[in-house]
């Protein structure tokens, strides 16, 4: 960590905040390093039910939610940083893990993750049993700045005072991801509302106060498992096919906020999520393609592009077969980190040519274990969010993913120092 130094969720340096209530206009000056993790399904070892990680969300009608104390322990599932020092972690409490749905816990750090303090979120639940239309819940967190933040799941909550109070705001459908950057706030939202999941999503824009959500003009139809990335003035959506039978992943690029352009990638979709994309600049992309997963193993190949995906340079097949691709983050053209289900974190410092296995205290491996989200807060500070219900921790690096430190949460999302 920094002075004493992603999940990701996503994750992530957010865009600059603005105060007017109209929909924000794109800014050419914003530059951020982050990763986005596609929605993904695993099994809760306690309930035996499917879990959608790290994003699964929707919304309801407007009402005020006051702050009261939360529960005493939690498992961080989603992470959001607005600067190198300031970040928020969100996840289920023990009762949510046992029952499948229950109170969530929000925790905040203002010293690079060295210590965390719980932020009350009265009445906001987390689901660990997958999509259940009978309940309202939020499985993801995203803060735009120190004041404006969102908790999103089968309900959508907005704070404009740093978490002291929350509004429940109406949304056109389940929100799968929210990203901020370039002076705008964007979301991938289910095309069939809240009560039904049709497997597809479209891009929406959220107003600067979080109270208004409008569909982006001419938005293509994406898979609900798509990744959303913002780089400067550009928006990228990395999506598997939306029709049965498989096919190549595609990158949709929104140009100047008005027109869309699509590019096919080397990755093939075969029914299971098998690829992850990251961007280190407006034109620099990192990509990892995986074969159909099975028995805890997957063949993984890295690619890089310096022209926004028009052409790709193929790296070597990643040496470790263990684990399935979950998320990818890139600090620059050389340093990337790959999160894996049923596997450890992998890192490369030569643009995907060679990879290093980072076991991080043996947390990876085994059914229901692994890393659901990885990201860079800045080129040196990286984070990893576990994808498990068997531990309450996060992992951080302050030296460009060379060395990592575990952060444990023994009591209520409040800790004094790293373990």
Number of C-alpha atoms within 10 A of each C-alpha: 22 15 9 11 18 31 34 32 34 33 36 34 30 28 25 19 21 16 10 10 13 13 18 19 14 17 17 14 11 17 20 27 25 32 34 32 31 29 21 20 19 20 18 23 16 14 14 11 14 17 22 21 26 30 30 30 30 29 24 18 11 14 11 12 18 13 15 12 12 21 17 15 21 31 29 30 31 30 32 30 35 23 19 21 18 18 27 28 33 29 30 28 25 20 16 19 25 16 13 22 22 22 24 30 29 29 24 23 19 16 17 22 28 20 19 25 18 23 24 21 24 17 15 25 25 31 29 30 23 21 22 16 13 8 13 24 30 28 33 32 30 31 30 28 21 16 14 20 24 22 29 29 30 31 28 30 31 25 20 20 12 16 21 15 19 25 19 22 20 18 26 18 25 30 32 29 32 28 29 27 28 24 22 25 26 23 22 28 27 28 22 15 17 24 14 14 16 12 14 19 27 21 24 19 22 24 20 22 19 21 17 15 19 15 16 17 13 11 16 15 15 25 24 27 24 29 26 27 26 30 23 19 21 19 21 23 24 26 26 27 21 18 10 8 9 14 16 16 23 21 22 20 21 19 13 14 14 10 11 16 11 16 15 17 18 18 22 22 20 17 13 15 24 24 27 28 28 31 30 25 19 18 14 18 22 29 29 26 24 24 20 17 19 11 10 15 19 20 20 23 21 26 24 24 18 18 12 19 23 12 15 18 14 16 17 13 19 20 13 16 15 22 29 29 28 27 32 30 33 32 28 21 19 16 21 30 28 29 30 26 28 25 28 26 28 21 25 21 20 14 20 26 16 16 22 16 14 19 15 15 11 10 22 25 18 13 17 18 23 27 31 32 34 35 38 34 28 20 20 18 22 32 30 33 30 30 29 26 21 15 16 20 22 24 22 28 21 23 15 20 24 15 13 20 17 17 20 21 25 15 14 21 29 21 20 13 13 19 11
